[in-house]
């Protein structure tokens, strides 16, 4: 195999592959490598953690078709230090590759591509749907930040994809807050509206998608079965096993009869939260949020540190209301919603709060009960 490829395009592909390859922990040397398959006018780069496979196509000049594998971390470090320009990778007939860029030249030992694990294929019972890259990026950003880290509740460590009625619902929760958003699937052939199903993807897949999806109307084609899911878009193909377990019925915890609404400028609320929560020293970062006519005040008291208070003008005309919330959770909600103004829908100081973004995006946040 011999290819000439743009250094920056190669490094951009490595950026997507490194988190997956570095996470494998399998003890298999081959899974620390990236597989390079050169053919036509491109090289296909593939990395795996065994549960996840990510392939990225990079345009290049193929002098000699073929394949090999090379240690990704070392290859990335070498090429990153090289001068900008074209990189030549020549594996000859063996598993040692010569790498040249400008006046720099290296030889790197690899392993045969034959030893690289094969990506499993989806079974014949798989279902499929499509969504634009921009829509998937938005719903992931606005609805995947609430995942938990509890080892005993594995499904909470992933993001729920639910397909029904021609829509993709994305949900995440840690038991104390819940994030939700929805987007229309693409129905060019009149078949997507009939697709139904749900699966939970690992957080690493969420991260990989957010890094590689772009603001584009080009489509992401998604095929899923009981145990795995395949994302295909642009020059990227991403396969993963899904998280096993029954995701809770999130619709049962939706609060109703929320009769008070405050409209808050997100940027001002974020700045105030960051400032006031500095004095909090408890694990929940508890802050007291008080609403009165056209005003929101946040204060925090810590016996070890001191006291902080700040307020901003808001659109609120209900009766005075005080509620204790986790500042970190509230910040993660505000920062993830792509909107200028945020709606805060409440009932009283003990009932869950619903925080509204644009269109259908929202979050549910449980109040903190103080002794």
C-alpha positions as CSV (number, residue, x, y, z in Angstrom):
1,X,0.0,0.0,0.0
2,X,1.2,3.5,-0.9
3,X,-0.7,6.7,-0.5
4,X,-0.2,10.5,-0.6
5,X,-2.6,12.3,1.7
6,X,-3.1,15.8,3.1
7,X,-1.7,16.0,6.6
8,X,-4.6,18.1,8.1
9,X,-7.3,15.8,6.7
10,X,-5.5,12.8,8.2
11,X,-5.2,14.5,11.6
12,X,-8.9,15.5,11.5
13,X,-9.8,11.8,11.0
14,X,-7.5,10.7,13.8
15,X,-9.2,13.2,16.2
16,X,-12.5,11.2,15.8
17,X,-10.8,7.8,16.0
18,X,-8.5,8.3,19.0
19,X,-11.2,8.3,21.8
20,X,-12.5,5.0,20.6
21,X,-9.2,3.3,20.1
22,X,-7.8,4.6,23.5
23,X,-10.9,3.3,25.3
24,X,-10.7,-0.4,24.3
25,X,-8.8,-1.7,27.3
26,X,-9.0,-5.1,25.6
27,X,-5.3,-6.0,26.0
28,X,-5.2,-6.8,22.3
29,X,-2.4,-5.0,20.5
30,X,-4.2,-4.9,17.2
31,X,-7.0,-2.8,18.7
32,X,-4.5,0.0,19.5
33,X,-3.9,0.3,15.8
34,X,-5.8,2.0,13.0
35,X,-6.6,0.0,9.9
36,X,-5.7,1.7,6.6
37,X,-7.4,0.4,3.4
38,X,-6.4,2.3,0.2
39,X,-8.4,1.9,-2.9
40,X,-9.5,4.2,-5.8
41,X,-9.1,7.8,-4.6
42,X,-9.4,7.4,-0.9
43,X,-8.1,5.6,2.2
44,X,-10.6,4.1,4.7
45,X,-9.4,4.5,8.3
46,X,-11.0,2.2,10.9
47,X,-10.6,2.1,14.7
48,X,-12.3,-0.1,17.2
49,X,-12.9,-0.8,20.9
50,X,-14.5,-4.2,19.9
51,X,-17.9,-2.9,21.0
52,X,-17.6,0.2,18.7
53,X,-16.2,0.5,15.2
54,X,-15.6,3.9,13.5
55,X,-14.6,4.2,9.9
56,X,-13.7,7.5,8.2
57,X,-12.9,8.0,4.5
58,X,-10.1,10.4,3.6
59,X,-9.5,11.5,0.0
60,X,-5.9,10.8,-1.1
61,X,-3.8,9.8,-4.1
62,X,-3.5,6.0,-4.1
63,X,-0.2,5.0,-5.7
64,X,-0.7,1.3,-4.7
65,X,-3.9,-0.2,-3.4
66,X,-3.6,-2.3,-0.2
67,X,-4.0,-2.4,3.5
68,X,-2.1,-2.4,6.8
69,X,-2.5,-1.4,10.4
70,X,-0.4,1.1,12.4
71,X,-0.4,2.2,16.1
72,X,-2.8,5.2,16.0
73,X,-1.5,7.1,19.0
74,X,2.1,7.0,17.8
75,X,1.1,7.7,14.2
76,X,-0.9,10.7,15.3
77,X,1.9,12.1,17.4
78,X,4.4,11.8,14.5
79,X,2.2,13.4,11.9
80,X,1.1,16.2,14.2
81,X,4.8,17.3,14.6
82,X,5.4,17.2,10.9
83,X,5.3,20.3,8.7
84,X,2.0,21.1,6.9
85,X,1.6,19.5,3.5
86,X,1.3,16.0,2.1
87,X,2.2,12.8,3.9
88,X,3.3,9.7,2.1
89,X,2.6,6.3,3.8
90,X,4.3,3.3,2.1
91,X,3.9,-0.1,3.7
92,X,5.6,-2.0,0.8
93,X,5.1,-5.7,1.1
94,X,5.4,-6.0,4.8
95,X,3.9,-4.6,8.0
96,X,6.5,-1.8,8.5
97,X,5.5,1.5,6.9
98,X,7.7,4.3,5.7
99,X,6.2,7.7,6.5
100,X,7.5,10.9,4.9
101,X,6.5,14.6,5.0
102,X,8.8,17.3,3.8
103,X,12.3,16.4,5.0
104,X,11.0,14.1,7.8
105,X,11.1,10.4,7.3
106,X,10.2,7.6,9.7
107,X,9.6,3.8,9.8
108,X,6.8,2.5,12.0
109,X,6.1,-1.1,12.7
110,X,2.5,-2.2,12.3
111,X,0.5,-5.4,12.1
112,X,-1.2,-7.2,9.3
113,X,-4.7,-6.0,8.4
114,X,-5.8,-9.6,8.3
115,X,-5.6,-9.6,12.1
116,X,-7.8,-6.6,12.6
117,X,-11.3,-7.5,14.0
118,X,-14.1,-7.5,11.5
119,X,-17.1,-5.2,12.1
120,X,-20.2,-7.3,12.8
121,X,-23.1,-6.9,10.4
122,X,-26.7,-6.1,11.3
123,X,-29.2,-8.9,10.9
124,X,-32.0,-9.1,8.4
125,X,-34.5,-7.9,11.0
126,X,-33.0,-4.5,11.3
127,X,-35.0,-1.3,10.9
128,X,-33.9,2.0,9.5
129,X,-34.6,5.7,9.3
130,X,-32.9,8.9,8.2
131,X,-32.5,12.3,9.8
132,X,-30.5,15.4,8.7
133,X,-27.1,15.9,10.3
134,X,-28.1,19.3,11.6
135,X,-31.3,17.9,13.3
136,X,-29.4,15.0,14.9
137,X,-26.7,17.3,16.2
138,X,-29.2,19.7,17.7
139,X,-31.3,17.0,19.5
140,X,-28.2,15.3,20.8
141,X,-26.8,18.6,22.2
142,X,-30.1,19.6,23.8
143,X,-31.1,16.2,25.2
144,X,-28.1,14.1,26.0
145,X,-26.4,16.0,28.9
146,X,-28.5,14.5,31.7
147,X,-26.9,11.0,31.7
148,X,-25.9,9.5,35.0
149,X,-22.8,7.8,36.2
150,X,-24.3,5.2,38.5
151,X,-22.6,1.8,37.7
152,X,-25.7,-0.1,39.0
153,X,-28.1,1.7,36.6
154,X,-26.3,1.1,33.3
155,X,-29.1,2.4,31.0
156,X,-28.8,5.8,32.7
157,X,-25.3,6.0,31.4
158,X,-26.5,6.1,27.8
159,X,-28.9,8.1,25.6
160,X,-32.3,6.8,24.6
161,X,-33.3,7.0,20.9
162,X,-37.0,6.4,20.4
163,X,-38.5,6.4,16.9
164,X,-42.3,6.8,16.6
165,X,-44.8,8.6,14.4
166,X,-42.1,9.9,12.0
167,X,-40.1,11.5,14.8
168,X,-36.9,10.8,16.7
169,X,-37.1,11.4,20.4
170,X,-33.8,11.7,22.3
171,X,-33.9,11.3,26.1
172,X,-31.3,11.2,28.9
173,X,-31.7,11.1,32.7
174,X,-29.8,10.5,35.9
175,X,-32.9,10.2,38.1
176,X,-32.7,13.9,39.3
177,X,-33.0,15.6,36.0
178,X,-34.2,14.6,32.6
179,X,-33.5,16.1,29.1
180,X,-35.7,15.7,26.1
181,X,-35.8,16.8,22.5
182,X,-37.4,15.6,19.3
183,X,-36.9,16.0,15.5
184,X,-38.6,14.9,12.4
185,X,-37.1,12.0,10.5
186,X,-36.6,12.2,6.8
187,X,-39.5,10.6,4.9
188,X,-38.4,10.8,1.2
189,X,-39.6,7.3,0.4
190,X,-42.7,7.2,2.5
191,X,-41.3,4.5,4.8
192,X,-39.7,6.3,7.7
193,X,-43.1,7.1,9.3
194,X,-43.7,3.4,9.8
195,X,-40.4,2.8,11.6
196,X,-40.8,2.2,15.4
197,X,-38.3,1.2,18.0
198,X,-36.0,2.3,20.8
199,X,-32.4,1.7,21.7
200,X,-29.8,3.2,24.1
201,X,-26.4,4.3,22.8
202,X,-23.3,4.7,24.9
203,X,-22.1,8.2,25.8
204,X,-18.9,7.7,23.8
205,X,-21.1,7.3,20.6
206,X,-22.9,10.6,21.6
207,X,-19.5,12.3,21.9
208,X,-18.3,10.9,18.6
209,X,-21.4,12.0,16.8
210,X,-21.2,15.5,18.2
211,X,-17.6,15.8,17.1
212,X,-18.3,14.7,13.5
213,X,-21.8,15.9,12.7
214,X,-22.0,19.2,10.8
215,X,-24.6,21.9,10.2
216,X,-25.9,20.4,7.0
217,X,-29.1,19.1,5.4
218,X,-27.3,16.0,4.3
219,X,-28.7,12.9,5.8
220,X,-27.6,10.4,8.5
221,X,-28.8,6.9,7.7
222,X,-29.4,4.9,10.9
223,X,-30.0,1.1,10.9
224,X,-30.7,-0.6,14.2
225,X,-31.6,-4.1,15.5
226,X,-32.0,-5.5,19.0
227,X,-28.3,-5.4,19.9
228,X,-26.6,-2.9,17.7
229,X,-27.0,0.3,15.6
230,X,-25.1,1.7,12.6
231,X,-24.8,5.4,11.8
232,X,-23.8,6.3,8.2
233,X,-23.2,9.8,7.0
234,X,-20.8,11.6,4.7
235,X,-17.5,9.8,4.9
236,X,-18.2,8.3,8.4
237,X,-19.6,5.0,9.4
238,X,-20.1,4.3,13.1
239,X,-21.2,1.0,14.5
240,X,-21.9,0.3,18.2
241,X,-23.5,-2.3,20.4
242,X,-26.4,-0.8,22.3
243,X,-26.7,-0.7,26.1
244,X,-28.7,-3.7,27.3
245,X,-31.5,-3.0,29.7
246,X,-35.0,-1.6,29.9
247,X,-35.1,2.2,29.8
248,X,-37.7,3.7,32.2
249,X,-40.9,5.1,30.9
250,X,-39.9,8.8,31.0
251,X,-43.4,9.9,30.0
252,X,-44.7,8.9,33.4
253,X,-42.6,11.4,35.2
254,X,-43.7,14.4,33.2
255,X,-45.1,17.1,35.6
256,X,-48.6,18.5,34.9
257,X,-50.5,21.5,36.2
258,X,-47.5,23.8,36.2
259,X,-49.3,27.2,36.5
260,X,-46.3,29.6,36.9
261,X,-44.0,30.7,34.1
262,X,-40.9,32.8,34.1
263,X,-39.1,33.8,30.9
264,X,-35.3,34.3,31.6
265,X,-32.5,35.6,29.4
266,X,-30.2,32.5,29.3
267,X,-26.9,34.4,29.1
268,X,-27.7,36.5,32.2
269,X,-29.0,33.5,34.2
270,X,-25.8,31.5,33.4
271,X,-23.5,34.3,34.5
272,X,-25.4,34.7,37.7
273,X,-25.5,31.0,38.5
274,X,-21.7,30.7,37.9
275,X,-21.1,33.6,40.2
276,X,-23.3,32.7,43.1
277,X,-22.6,29.0,43.1
278,X,-18.9,29.7,43.8
279,X,-19.6,29.9,47.5
280,X,-21.4,26.5,47.6
281,X,-19.4,23.6,49.1
282,X,-21.9,20.8,49.2
283,X,-22.0,18.0,46.7
284,X,-25.3,19.2,45.2
285,X,-24.2,22.8,44.8
286,X,-27.5,23.9,46.2
287,X,-28.8,27.4,45.4
288,X,-32.0,29.1,46.4
289,X,-34.0,30.5,43.5
290,X,-36.6,33.1,44.3
291,X,-39.2,34.5,41.8
292,X,-41.1,37.7,42.4
293,X,-42.7,40.2,40.0
294,X,-40.3,40.6,37.0
295,X,-37.3,39.5,39.1
296,X,-35.3,36.3,39.8
297,X,-32.9,36.2,42.7
298,X,-30.4,33.4,43.4
299,X,-28.6,33.1,46.7
300,X,-26.3,30.6,48.3
301,X,-25.1,30.2,51.9
302,X,-22.1,28.1,53.1
303,X,-21.0,28.0,56.7
304,X,-17.4,27.3,55.6
305,X,-17.2,29.9,52.8
306,X,-19.9,32.6,53.2
307,X,-22.9,34.0,51.4
308,X,-23.6,35.2,47.8
309,X,-26.7,36.7,46.2
310,X,-27.5,38.2,42.8
311,X,-30.6,39.0,40.8
312,X,-31.7,39.7,37.2
313,X,-34.8,41.1,35.6
314,X,-37.2,38.4,34.1
315,X,-40.7,38.2,32.7
316,X,-42.7,36.8,35.7
317,X,-46.0,37.9,37.0
318,X,-47.0,35.1,39.4
319,X,-47.0,35.0,43.2
320,X,-43.7,34.9,45.0
321,X,-42.0,31.5,44.8
322,X,-38.8,30.1,46.3
323,X,-37.3,26.8,45.2
324,X,-34.0,25.1,46.0
325,X,-32.1,23.6,43.0
326,X,-28.8,22.1,42.0
327,X,-26.7,24.8,40.4
328,X,-24.6,22.4,38.4
329,X,-27.7,20.7,36.9
330,X,-29.3,24.0,36.2
331,X,-26.2,25.3,34.5
332,X,-25.9,22.2,32.3
333,X,-29.5,22.6,31.2
334,X,-29.1,26.3,30.4
335,X,-25.8,25.8,28.5
336,X,-27.2,22.9,26.4
337,X,-30.4,24.6,25.2
338,X,-29.8,26.5,22.0
339,X,-32.0,29.5,22.7
340,X,-31.8,33.1,23.8
341,X,-34.6,32.9,26.3
342,X,-35.4,30.0,28.6
343,X,-38.9,29.3,30.0
344,X,-39.1,28.1,33.6
345,X,-42.4,26.4,34.3
346,X,-43.2,25.8,38.0
347,X,-46.0,24.9,40.5
348,X,-44.5,25.3,43.9
349,X,-41.2,24.8,45.7
350,X,-41.6,21.0,46.1
351,X,-42.8,20.0,42.6
352,X,-40.5,19.3,39.6
353,X,-39.6,22.2,37.4
354,X,-39.9,22.1,33.6
355,X,-37.3,24.2,31.7
356,X,-38.2,25.0,28.1
357,X,-35.9,25.7,25.2
358,X,-36.8,26.2,21.6
359,X,-39.6,24.2,19.9
360,X,-39.9,20.8,21.7
361,X,-36.7,20.8,23.8
362,X,-37.1,20.8,27.5
363,X,-35.7,19.5,30.8
364,X,-37.2,18.3,34.0
365,X,-35.4,19.1,37.3
366,X,-36.2,17.9,40.7
367,X,-36.0,20.4,43.6
368,X,-33.7,19.7,46.6
369,X,-35.5,19.3,49.9
370,X,-33.6,20.9,52.7
371,X,-33.9,19.9,56.3
